Amino acid sequence: MTRKGASRRIPAYLLYGEASQRIAGSMLHIETIEARSARHHWKIEPHRHHGLHQMMFVLEGRGVVLADGRRSQYRPPAMLLMPVGSVHGFEFEPGTRGHVISMSADMLTELAQREPGITTLFARPCTIELGAGDLHATDLAQSIRMLAREFERPAAGAELALHGWLEVLLGNLLRLSSSLPNPADPVVGQRQRLMARFGELVESRFRENHSVADFASALHVSESRLRSVCLTSTGQPPIQVIHARIMLEAKRQLHYTGNPISEIAFALGFEDPAYFTRFFTRQAGCSPRAFRSRGPELAAARL
C-alpha cells in the first residue's frame, strides 16, 4: 500500500525536470526563463534544489511566486531569490522575458569569504521588485546579459569572465537590498505580514468576484488601511493587485486552452462575458480574441 505522504513528496531536481544529483565544487548555470518554462506552459510546479541557490531576473511579464508555502504576485522588473532547499514554484505570464541563474552552495561559500554580506541575500526566499531607476542606476541588467553571453559561447577565459560578472551581479544586488526597508522594523514587519495575507487571499479567491471591501473584512482591517499598505508596498491600490491576478489567469487560459471566451469569463467570476471582454480590453489594450490570435508575444509587449 502506498503511504499518503509519498504522494505529497516535494520533488528535488538538479535543474527543474532533471534528476537530482550531488553537486561537488563550483557550478554555475544560466538560461532564459522561456527555455525551460515555455515547454511547461509557463508553470513551474513546487520543487526544491538540494545544492543550488537560484536567482530569477524577470525583465518583462507579471507572475505569481510560491516560496515556502506563501504565494505572492510580483511586478517586473524583479529579482526572485531562492536559497538551497527552499520549496518554490512559479506561474509566469506567457511571453515572460528574463534569466535564471543557478549557482552551487560551494560557489556561494567561496564568494562569501570575500564578501560575507552575500550570504544574507540567500537567508530566505526573497522577491525584490525593481524600479526603472534601479536598473539605470546599477549594472544589474548588464551583468546578467554578460553572464548569459559568456555562458552561451564559452571561449578562452570564459570561466574567469563568468566569475567576474557574477561578482558584479551580486555586488549590485547587495546595494539594492541595503536600500530596502528593514523587515525587522515593527512597522515594516506589520505591513509585510498584511501584504502576505492579502496576497494569499487574492490567490485563493480571485475567481470569486470579491470586492476590496470583502478582502478588507476577511483580513479584519479597514479598506483605507489595506489601500495604504498596498500603495506603500507595491505602488498599486488593492483593486489593481486583484485585477493583475485575474489578468494573469485569463491570459494563461486564452493561450493554453481552447475554451470559449464566455467559459473563461464565467470561470473567472464574471457573470457577463461582454463585461469580461471590456475588462480584458481595458487592462491589456486588446480584446481576448485578439490576444488569443496573436499569442504570448503580445503579453510582453503590453507590459
VEXMARMAR-657363 format. One record per residue (C-alpha): x, y, z; residue in three letters; residue number from 0. Coordinates in steps of 0.02 Angstrom, whole numbers, plus 50000, padded with zeros to 5 digits. Layout:
N
+-------+-------+-------+---------+-----+
!    px !    py !    pz ! residuo ! num !
+-------+-------+-------+---------+-----+
!     X !     Y !     Z !     ALA ! NUM !
...
+-------+-------+-------+---------+-----+
***
This chain:
303
+-------+-------+-------+---------+-----+
!    px !    py !    pz ! residuo ! num !
+-------+-------+-------+---------+-----+
! 50000 ! 50000 ! 50000 !     MET !   0 !
! 50067 ! 50173 ! 49956 !     THR !   1 !
! 50081 ! 50291 ! 50103 !     ARG !   2 !
! 49984 ! 50454 ! 50087 !     LYS !   3 !
! 50140 ! 50554 ! 50123 !     GLY !   4 !
! 50225 ! 50483 ! 49969 !     ALA !   5 !
! 50100 ! 50567 ! 49853 !     SER !   6 !
! 50140 ! 50736 ! 49933 !     ARG !   7 !
! 50328 ! 50719 ! 49923 !     ARG !   8 !
! 50407 ! 50876 ! 49854 !     ILE !   9 !
! 50517 ! 50834 ! 49704 !     PRO !  10 !
! 50700 ! 50883 ! 49707 !     ALA !  11 !
! 50793 ! 50921 ! 49546 !     TYR !  12 !
! 50965 ! 50971 ! 49488 !     LEU !  13 !
! 50881 ! 51093 ! 49370 !     LEU !  14 !
! 50692 ! 51086 ! 49351 !     TYR !  15 !
! 50642 ! 50921 ! 49272 !     GLY !  16 !
! 50818 ! 50847 ! 49286 !     GLU !  17 !
! 50864 ! 50707 ! 49406 !     ALA !  18 !
! 50939 ! 50770 ! 49569 !     SER !  19 !
! 51123 ! 50734 ! 49598 !     GLN !  20 !
! 51258 ! 50783 ! 49718 !     ARG !  21 !
! 51349 ! 50942 ! 49670 !     ILE !  22 !
! 51532 ! 50949 ! 49716 !     ALA !  23 !
! 51628 ! 51111 ! 49697 !     GLY !  24 !
! 51579 ! 51262 ! 49594 !     SER !  25 !
! 51435 ! 51255 ! 49471 !     MET !  26 !
! 51355 ! 51398 ! 49377 !     LEU !  27 !
! 51212 ! 51386 ! 49251 !     HIS !  28 !
! 51118 ! 51523 ! 49159 !     ILE !  29 !
! 50968 ! 51507 ! 49044 !     GLU !  30 !
! 50819 ! 51610 ! 48991 !     THR !  31 !
! 50655 ! 51589 ! 49086 !     ILE !  32 !
! 50573 ! 51542 ! 48921 !     GLU !  33 !
! 50696 ! 51400 ! 48886 !     ALA !  34 !
! 50625 ! 51290 ! 49024 !     ARG !  35 !
! 50458 ! 51368 ! 49068 !     SER !  36 !
! 50379 ! 51379 ! 48896 !     ALA !  37 !
! 50377 ! 51190 ! 48874 !     ARG !  38 !
! 50288 ! 51175 ! 49042 !     HIS !  39 !
! 50154 ! 51301 ! 48991 !     HIS !  40 !
! 50247 ! 51435 ! 49091 !     TRP !  41 !
! 50204 ! 51349 ! 49254 !     LYS !  42 !
! 50342 ! 51278 ! 49365 !     ILE !  43 !
! 50270 ! 51162 ! 49498 !     GLU !  44 !
! 50334 ! 51170 ! 49678 !     PRO !  45 !
! 50505 ! 51088 ! 49696 !     HIS !  46 !
! 50673 ! 51111 ! 49778 !     ARG !  47 !
! 50859 ! 51102 ! 49741 !     HIS !  48 !
! 50973 ! 51021 ! 49869 !     HIS !  49 !
! 51134 ! 51102 ! 49812 !     GLY !  50 !
! 51087 ! 51257 ! 49712 !     LEU !  51 !
! 51041 ! 51436 ! 49751 !     HIS !  52 !
! 50938 ! 51518 ! 49614 !     GLN !  53 !
! 50906 ! 51695 ! 49554 !     MET !  54 !
! 50766 ! 51733 ! 49431 !     MET !  55 !
! 50781 ! 51902 ! 49347 !     PHE !  56 !
! 50612 ! 51945 ! 49269 !     VAL !  57 !
! 50627 ! 52088 ! 49147 !     LEU !  58 !
! 50452 ! 52078 ! 49071 !     GLU !  59 !
! 50296 ! 51982 ! 49120 !     GLY !  60 !
! 50195 ! 51975 ! 49279 !     ARG !  61 !
! 50177 ! 51817 ! 49380 !     GLY !  62 !
! 50149 ! 51726 ! 49543 !     VAL !  63 !
! 50286 ! 51653 ! 49651 !     VAL !  64 !
! 50265 ! 51515 ! 49781 !     LEU !  65 !
! 50403 ! 51515 ! 49911 !     ALA !  66 !
! 50399 ! 51400 ! 50062 !     ASP !  67 !
! 50210 ! 51394 ! 50066 !     GLY !  68 !
! 50174 ! 51578 ! 50031 !     ARG !  69 !
! 50103 ! 51640 ! 49867 !     ARG !  70 !
! 50126 ! 51818 ! 49807 !     SER !  71 !
! 50121 ! 51918 ! 49648 !     GLN !  72 !
! 50268 ! 52012 ! 49578 !     TYR !  73 !
! 50283 ! 52153 ! 49452 !     ARG !  74 !
! 50429 ! 52164 ! 49332 !     PRO !  75 !
! 50567 ! 52205 ! 49332 !     PRO !  76 !
! 50601 ! 52095 ! 49483 !     ALA !  77 !
! 50732 ! 51979 ! 49556 !     MET !  78 !
! 50671 ! 51820 ! 49641 !     LEU !  79 !
! 50798 ! 51739 ! 49758 !     LEU !  80 !
! 50778 ! 51557 ! 49808 !     MET !  81 !
! 50906 ! 51482 ! 49928 !     PRO !  82 !
! 50960 ! 51300 ! 49934 !     VAL !  83 !
! 50821 ! 51186 ! 49996 !     GLY !  84 !
! 50679 ! 51312 ! 49984 !     SER !  85 !
! 50518 ! 51248 ! 49907 !     VAL !  86 !
! 50471 ! 51361 ! 49762 !     HIS !  87 !
! 50364 ! 51367 ! 49607 !     GLY !  88 !
! 50309 ! 51496 ! 49480 !     PHE !  89 !
! 50168 ! 51544 ! 49364 !     GLU !  90 !
! 50243 ! 51655 ! 49230 !     PHE !  91 !
! 50141 ! 51757 ! 49108 !     GLU !  92 !
! 50160 ! 51684 ! 48932 !     PRO !  93 !
! 50300 ! 51776 ! 48844 !     GLY !  94 !
! 50393 ! 51820 ! 49005 !     THR !  95 !
! 50571 ! 51880 ! 48972 !     ARG !  96 !
! 50715 ! 51856 ! 49092 !     GLY !  97 !
! 50851 ! 51738 ! 49152 !     HIS !  98 !
! 50876 ! 51604 ! 49284 !     VAL !  99 !
! 51048 ! 51599 ! 49366 !     ILE ! 100 !
! 51088 ! 51442 ! 49467 !     SER ! 101 !
! 51246 ! 51428 ! 49572 !     MET ! 102 !
! 51307 ! 51293 ! 49689 !     SER ! 103 !
! 51314 ! 51315 ! 49877 !     ALA ! 104 !
! 51503 ! 51289 ! 49868 !     ASP ! 105 !
! 51519 ! 51435 ! 49747 !     MET ! 106 !
! 51419 ! 51549 ! 49862 !     LEU ! 107 !
! 51526 ! 51496 ! 50010 !     THR ! 108 !
! 51683 ! 51538 ! 49912 !     GLU ! 109 !
! 51618 ! 51710 ! 49864 !     LEU ! 110 !
! 51560 ! 51744 ! 50042 !     ALA ! 111 !
! 51738 ! 51726 ! 50104 !     GLN ! 112 !
! 51774 ! 51891 ! 50017 !     ARG ! 113 !
! 51605 ! 51973 ! 50048 !     GLU ! 114 !
! 51511 ! 51896 ! 50196 !     PRO ! 115 !
! 51358 ! 52002 ! 50161 !     GLY ! 116 !
! 51317 ! 51893 ! 50011 !     ILE ! 117 !
! 51252 ! 51755 ! 50124 !     THR ! 118 !
! 51116 ! 51872 ! 50188 !     THR ! 119 !
! 51042 ! 51880 ! 50013 !     LEU ! 120 !
! 51004 ! 51694 ! 50022 !     PHE ! 121 !
! 50950 ! 51681 ! 50204 !     ALA ! 122 !
! 50770 ! 51655 ! 50147 !     ARG ! 123 !
! 50665 ! 51667 ! 49988 !     PRO ! 124 !
! 50651 ! 51847 ! 49935 !     CYS ! 125 !
! 50569 ! 51950 ! 49798 !     THR ! 126 !
! 50649 ! 52116 ! 49754 !     ILE ! 127 !
! 50542 ! 52223 ! 49641 !     GLU ! 128 !
! 50650 ! 52346 ! 49545 !     LEU ! 129 !
! 50601 ! 52518 ! 49486 !     GLY ! 130 !
! 50658 ! 52578 ! 49317 !     ALA ! 131 !
! 50779 ! 52692 ! 49407 !     GLY ! 132 !
! 50859 ! 52543 ! 49495 !     ASP ! 133 !
! 50908 ! 52463 ! 49330 !     LEU ! 134 !
! 50979 ! 52626 ! 49263 !     HIS ! 135 !
! 51073 ! 52664 ! 49424 !     ALA ! 136 !
! 51159 ! 52495 ! 49437 !     THR ! 137 !
! 51246 ! 52370 ! 49324 !     ASP ! 138 !
! 51123 ! 52232 ! 49369 !     LEU ! 139 !
! 51042 ! 52207 ! 49199 !     ALA ! 140 !
! 51208 ! 52223 ! 49107 !     GLN ! 141 !
! 51294 ! 52096 ! 49219 !     SER ! 142 !
! 51155 ! 51970 ! 49186 !     ILE ! 143 !
! 51165 ! 51998 ! 48998 !     ARG ! 144 !
! 51353 ! 51973 ! 49003 !     MET ! 145 !
! 51337 ! 51817 ! 49110 !     LEU ! 146 !
! 51217 ! 51743 ! 48983 !     ALA ! 147 !
! 51330 ! 51789 ! 48837 !     ARG ! 148 !
! 51485 ! 51711 ! 48916 !     GLU ! 149 !
! 51388 ! 51555 ! 48964 !     PHE ! 150 !
! 51314 ! 51529 ! 48791 !     GLU ! 151 !
! 51476 ! 51545 ! 48694 !     ARG ! 152 !
! 51620 ! 51482 ! 48800 !     PRO ! 153 !
! 51793 ! 51533 ! 48746 !     ALA ! 154 !
! 51965 ! 51557 ! 48820 !     ALA ! 155 !
! 51950 ! 51642 ! 48988 !     GLY ! 156 !
! 51761 ! 51612 ! 48997 !     ALA ! 157 !
! 51766 ! 51542 ! 49174 !     GLU ! 158 !
! 51861 ! 51694 ! 49235 !     LEU ! 159 !
! 51738 ! 51810 ! 49148 !     ALA ! 160 !
! 51588 ! 51715 ! 49218 !     LEU ! 161 !
! 51651 ! 51730 ! 49396 !     HIS ! 162 !
! 51687 ! 51914 ! 49369 !     GLY ! 163 !
! 51514 ! 51955 ! 49304 !     TRP ! 164 !
! 51433 ! 51850 ! 49441 !     LEU ! 165 !
! 51525 ! 51955 ! 49570 !     GLU ! 166 !
! 51464 ! 52114 ! 49485 !     VAL ! 167 !
! 51286 ! 52046 ! 49490 !     LEU ! 168 !
! 51293 ! 52000 ! 49674 !     LEU ! 169 !
! 51377 ! 52165 ! 49719 !     GLY ! 170 !
! 51235 ! 52261 ! 49637 !     ASN ! 171 !
! 51106 ! 52153 ! 49725 !     LEU ! 172 !
! 51187 ! 52192 ! 49892 !     LEU ! 173 !
! 51174 ! 52378 ! 49855 !     ARG ! 174 !
! 50991 ! 52362 ! 49807 !     LEU ! 175 !
! 50945 ! 52256 ! 49957 !     SER ! 176 !
! 51031 ! 52376 ! 50078 !     SER ! 177 !
! 50915 ! 52514 ! 50018 !     SER ! 178 !
! 50757 ! 52413 ! 50052 !     LEU ! 179 !
! 50653 ! 52440 ! 50210 !     PRO ! 180 !
! 50716 ! 52340 ! 50359 !     ASN ! 181 !
! 50596 ! 52194 ! 50389 !     PRO ! 182 !
! 50647 ! 52193 ! 50573 !     ALA ! 183 !
! 50565 ! 52364 ! 50593 !     ASP ! 184 !
! 50397 ! 52329 ! 50680 !     PRO ! 185 !
! 50300 ! 52444 ! 50563 !     VAL ! 186 !
! 50380 ! 52369 ! 50408 !     VAL ! 187 !
! 50351 ! 52194 ! 50476 !     GLY ! 188 !
! 50166 ! 52229 ! 50503 !     GLN ! 189 !
! 50147 ! 52294 ! 50325 !     ARG ! 190 !
! 50236 ! 52142 ! 50253 !     GLN ! 191 !
! 50129 ! 52022 ! 50353 !     ARG ! 192 !
! 49969 ! 52107 ! 50297 !     LEU ! 193 !
! 50026 ! 52106 ! 50116 !     MET ! 194 !
! 50070 ! 51921 ! 50129 !     ALA ! 195 !
! 49898 ! 51881 ! 50199 !     ARG ! 196 !
! 49815 ! 51987 ! 50065 !     PHE ! 197 !
! 49916 ! 51900 ! 49929 !     GLY ! 198 !
! 49864 ! 51730 ! 49994 !     GLU ! 199 !
! 49680 ! 51781 ! 49997 !     LEU ! 200 !
! 49690 ! 51851 ! 49820 !     VAL ! 201 !
! 49770 ! 51689 ! 49762 !     GLU ! 202 !
! 49630 ! 51583 ! 49836 !     SER ! 203 !
! 49483 ! 51697 ! 49795 !     ARG ! 204 !
! 49521 ! 51794 ! 49637 !     PHE ! 205 !
! 49393 ! 51691 ! 49540 !     ARG ! 206 !
! 49252 ! 51735 ! 49661 !     GLU ! 207 !
! 49219 ! 51917 ! 49611 !     ASN ! 208 !
! 49253 ! 51985 ! 49786 !     HIS ! 209 !
! 49264 ! 52172 ! 49814 !     SER ! 210 !
! 49405 ! 52263 ! 49903 !     VAL ! 211 !
! 49285 ! 52283 ! 50049 !     ALA ! 212 !
! 49263 ! 52094 ! 50055 !     ASP ! 213 !
! 49451 ! 52067 ! 50062 !     PHE ! 214 !
! 49473 ! 52201 ! 50196 !     ALA ! 215 !
! 49336 ! 52121 ! 50300 !     SER ! 216 !
! 49416 ! 51949 ! 50285 !     ALA ! 217 !
! 49582 ! 52025 ! 50342 !     LEU ! 218 !
! 49498 ! 52119 ! 50486 !     HIS ! 219 !
! 49565 ! 52287 ! 50429 !     VAL ! 220 !
! 49485 ! 52442 ! 50357 !     SER ! 221 !
! 49484 ! 52475 ! 50170 !     GLU ! 222 !
! 49591 ! 52629 ! 50197 !     SER ! 223 !
! 49720 ! 52527 ! 50294 !     ARG ! 224 !
! 49728 ! 52396 ! 50157 !     LEU ! 225 !
! 49744 ! 52530 ! 50024 !     ARG ! 226 !
! 49883 ! 52618 ! 50119 !     SER ! 227 !
! 49983 ! 52458 ! 50142 !     VAL ! 228 !
! 49962 ! 52408 ! 49959 !     CYS ! 229 !
! 50016 ! 52578 ! 49896 !     LEU ! 230 !
! 50167 ! 52580 ! 50011 !     THR ! 231 !
! 50219 ! 52402 ! 49969 !     SER ! 232 !
! 50178 ! 52390 ! 49784 !     THR ! 233 !
! 50134 ! 52564 ! 49722 !     GLY ! 234 !
! 49962 ! 52496 ! 49673 !     GLN ! 235 !
! 49792 ! 52505 ! 49757 !     PRO ! 236 !
! 49713 ! 52338 ! 49809 !     PRO ! 237 !
! 49596 ! 52331 ! 49659 !     ILE ! 238 !
! 49743 ! 52333 ! 49539 !     GLN ! 239 !
! 49826 ! 52189 ! 49634 !     VAL ! 240 !
! 49665 ! 52089 ! 49615 !     ILE ! 241 !
! 49645 ! 52135 ! 49432 !     HIS ! 242 !
! 49826 ! 52087 ! 49394 !     ALA ! 243 !
! 49796 ! 51911 ! 49461 !     ARG ! 244 !
! 49635 ! 51893 ! 49360 !     ILE ! 245 !
! 49726 ! 51951 ! 49204 !     MET ! 246 !
! 49868 ! 51828 ! 49230 !     LEU ! 247 !
! 49746 ! 51683 ! 49237 !     GLU ! 248 !
! 49643 ! 51750 ! 49092 !     ALA ! 249 !
! 49797 ! 51759 ! 48980 !     LYS ! 250 !
! 49851 ! 51584 ! 49029 !     ARG ! 251 !
! 49678 ! 51515 ! 48988 !     GLN ! 252 !
! 49669 ! 51608 ! 48822 !     LEU ! 253 !
! 49841 ! 51549 ! 48768 !     HIS ! 254 !
! 49842 ! 51369 ! 48831 !     TYR ! 255 !
! 49662 ! 51312 ! 48814 !     THR ! 256 !
! 49534 ! 51312 ! 48677 !     GLY ! 257 !
! 49395 ! 51354 ! 48800 !     ASN ! 258 !
! 49266 ! 51478 ! 48734 !     PRO ! 259 !
! 49293 ! 51655 ! 48796 !     ILE ! 260 !
! 49124 ! 51650 ! 48880 !     SER ! 261 !
! 49175 ! 51495 ! 48978 !     GLU ! 262 !
! 49337 ! 51578 ! 49033 !     ILE ! 263 !
! 49238 ! 51731 ! 49087 !     ALA ! 264 !
! 49119 ! 51629 ! 49195 !     PHE ! 265 !
! 49265 ! 51531 ! 49273 !     ALA ! 266 !
! 49345 ! 51696 ! 49324 !     LEU ! 267 !
! 49188 ! 51757 ! 49412 !     GLY ! 268 !
! 49113 ! 51866 ! 49275 !     PHE ! 269 !
! 48926 ! 51848 ! 49257 !     GLU ! 270 !
! 48927 ! 51933 ! 49086 !     ASP ! 271 !
! 49055 ! 51881 ! 48954 !     PRO ! 272 !
! 49035 ! 52051 ! 48871 !     ALA ! 273 !
! 49092 ! 52135 ! 49031 !     TYR ! 274 !
! 49242 ! 52018 ! 49039 !     PHE ! 275 !
! 49288 ! 52068 ! 48861 !     THR ! 276 !
! 49280 ! 52253 ! 48907 !     ARG ! 277 !
! 49380 ! 52222 ! 49066 !     PHE ! 278 !
! 49514 ! 52123 ! 48974 !     PHE ! 279 !
! 49525 ! 52251 ! 48833 !     THR ! 280 !
! 49544 ! 52394 ! 48956 !     ARG ! 281 !
! 49682 ! 52303 ! 49051 !     GLN ! 282 !
! 49778 ! 52226 ! 48905 !     ALA ! 283 !
! 49746 ! 52352 ! 48767 !     GLY ! 284 !
! 49671 ! 52219 ! 48654 !     CYS ! 285 !
! 49521 ! 52103 ! 48656 !     SER ! 286 !
! 49530 ! 51923 ! 48721 !     PRO ! 287 !
! 49505 ! 51862 ! 48543 !     ARG ! 288 !
! 49649 ! 51968 ! 48478 !     ALA ! 289 !
! 49762 ! 51912 ! 48620 !     PHE ! 290 !
! 49724 ! 51729 ! 48582 !     ARG ! 291 !
! 49757 ! 51750 ! 48397 !     SER ! 292 !
! 49922 ! 51842 ! 48418 !     ARG ! 293 !
! 49995 ! 51730 ! 48553 !     GLY ! 294 !
! 50111 ! 51763 ! 48702 !     PRO ! 295 !
! 50218 ! 51894 ! 48616 !     GLU ! 296 !
! 50079 ! 52018 ! 48647 !     LEU ! 297 !
! 50087 ! 51988 ! 48835 !     ALA ! 298 !
! 50265 ! 52052 ! 48850 !     ALA ! 299 !
! 50236 ! 52194 ! 48729 !     ALA ! 300 !
! 50090 ! 52261 ! 48829 !     ARG ! 301 !
! 50176 ! 52268 ! 48999 !     LEU ! 302 !
+-------+-------+-------+---------+-----+
***
